Amino acid sequence: MGKRVLLIEDEPNIIEAIRFILSRDGWVVETHSDGATAVEAVGRKRPDIVILDVMLPNKSGFDILRELRADAEHESRPILMLTARGQKKDRDMAEAAGVSHFMTKPFSNSEMLEMVRRLANGAGEGDG
């Protein structure tokens, strides 16, 4: 299995931080920043893990997550959702839509790396 992550995020600082953390660990990090075409990008790039921001231009991360989970090709793909808002209702919505794990910003470098590794190894499912 490769080590490929698709980061769907529109904040340049977050993109650079995650790219730095994961590429040092051997991951290939591709990025996408438009919610409207995010589902198509996942289908085209076929990453091992998707890191998905909640607040994106043109479509919310929750809508993207629901669309991915409704597609048999993506229903079991690990998806780590990021949000600056860590309210319980956001976490509950993500879990109801089938997120693999939910993480609030700001996150520590070690927390991000550990969770991506766990998801790549099949752990972390449903423990959001």
C-alpha positions as CSV (number, residue, x, y, z in Angstrom):
1,M,0.0,0.0,0.0
2,G,1.2,3.5,-0.8
3,K,1.2,6.3,1.6
4,R,-0.9,8.9,-0.1
5,V,-3.0,11.6,1.5
6,L,-5.4,13.9,-0.1
7,L,-5.8,17.1,2.0
8,I,-9.0,19.0,1.2
9,E,-8.3,22.3,2.9
10,D,-8.3,25.9,1.8
11,E,-6.1,27.6,4.5
12,P,-2.5,27.8,3.2
13,N,-1.0,27.7,6.7
14,I,-2.8,24.5,7.5
15,I,-1.9,23.0,4.1
16,E,1.8,23.7,4.6
17,A,1.8,22.5,8.2
18,I,0.2,19.2,7.4
19,R,2.3,18.7,4.2
20,F,5.5,19.3,6.3
21,I,4.4,16.9,9.1
22,L,3.4,14.1,6.8
23,S,6.0,14.4,4.1
24,R,8.8,14.1,6.7
25,D,7.2,10.7,7.6
26,G,7.2,9.5,4.0
27,W,3.7,10.4,2.9
28,V,2.9,11.9,-0.4
29,V,0.5,14.8,0.3
30,E,-1.7,16.1,-2.5
31,T,-4.0,19.0,-1.9
32,H,-7.4,20.3,-3.1
33,S,-9.2,23.4,-1.9
34,D,-12.6,23.6,-3.6
35,G,-15.5,21.9,-1.9
36,A,-17.5,21.7,-5.2
37,T,-15.0,19.4,-6.9
38,A,-13.7,17.6,-3.8
39,V,-15.6,14.3,-4.3
40,E,-14.4,14.1,-7.9
41,A,-10.8,14.8,-6.8
42,V,-11.0,11.9,-4.3
43,G,-12.2,9.6,-7.1
44,R,-9.5,10.7,-9.4
45,K,-6.6,10.6,-7.0
46,R,-7.7,7.6,-5.0
47,P,-5.7,8.4,-1.8
48,D,-5.1,6.0,1.1
49,I,-6.5,8.7,3.5
50,V,-8.5,11.8,3.1
51,I,-8.0,14.8,5.5
52,L,-11.1,16.9,5.1
53,D,-11.8,20.4,6.4
54,V,-15.3,21.3,7.5
55,M,-15.4,24.8,6.2
56,L,-14.6,24.9,2.5
57,P,-15.5,27.2,-0.4
58,N,-18.6,26.1,-2.4
59,K,-19.5,23.0,-0.3
60,S,-19.2,22.0,3.4
61,G,-17.0,19.1,4.5
62,F,-20.1,17.5,6.0
63,D,-21.8,17.4,2.5
64,I,-18.6,16.0,1.0
65,L,-18.3,13.4,3.7
66,R,-21.9,12.2,3.1
67,E,-21.3,12.0,-0.6
68,L,-18.2,10.0,-0.2
69,R,-19.8,7.6,2.2
70,A,-22.8,7.1,-0.2
71,D,-20.4,5.9,-2.9
72,A,-19.3,2.2,-2.5
73,E,-15.8,3.1,-3.8
74,H,-15.3,5.4,-0.8
75,E,-17.5,4.0,1.9
76,S,-14.6,2.5,3.8
77,R,-11.8,5.0,2.9
78,P,-10.3,6.5,6.1
79,I,-11.5,10.1,6.4
80,L,-10.0,12.5,9.1
81,M,-12.2,15.6,9.5
82,L,-10.7,18.9,10.7
83,T,-12.5,21.8,12.1
84,A,-11.8,25.0,14.0
85,R,-15.1,24.5,15.7
86,G,-15.1,21.6,18.1
87,Q,-18.7,21.8,19.3
88,K,-20.4,18.6,20.1
89,K,-23.0,19.0,17.4
90,D,-20.3,19.2,14.8
91,R,-18.7,16.1,16.1
92,D,-22.1,14.3,16.2
93,M,-22.8,15.4,12.6
94,A,-19.5,14.0,11.4
95,E,-19.9,10.7,13.3
96,A,-23.5,10.4,11.9
97,A,-22.1,10.9,8.4
98,G,-19.4,8.2,8.8
99,V,-16.2,10.0,9.7
100,S,-13.3,7.9,10.7
101,H,-11.9,10.4,13.2
102,F,-12.7,14.1,14.0
103,M,-9.9,16.5,15.0
104,T,-10.1,20.1,16.1
105,K,-7.7,22.9,15.0
106,P,-5.2,23.8,16.3
107,F,-3.8,20.3,16.5
108,S,-0.3,19.2,17.5
109,N,2.1,17.8,14.9
110,S,2.4,14.6,16.9
111,E,-1.4,14.3,17.2
112,M,-1.8,14.6,13.4
113,L,0.9,12.2,12.5
114,E,-0.2,9.6,15.1
115,M,-3.8,9.7,13.8
116,V,-2.8,9.4,10.1
117,R,-0.7,6.4,11.0
118,R,-3.5,4.8,13.0
119,L,-6.0,5.4,10.2
120,A,-3.5,3.9,7.6
121,N,-3.3,0.8,9.8
122,G,-7.1,0.4,10.0
123,A,-7.4,1.8,13.6
124,G,-9.3,4.8,14.6
125,E,-12.5,3.8,12.9
126,G,-15.5,5.1,14.8
127,D,-13.5,6.4,17.7
128,G,-13.9,10.0,16.6
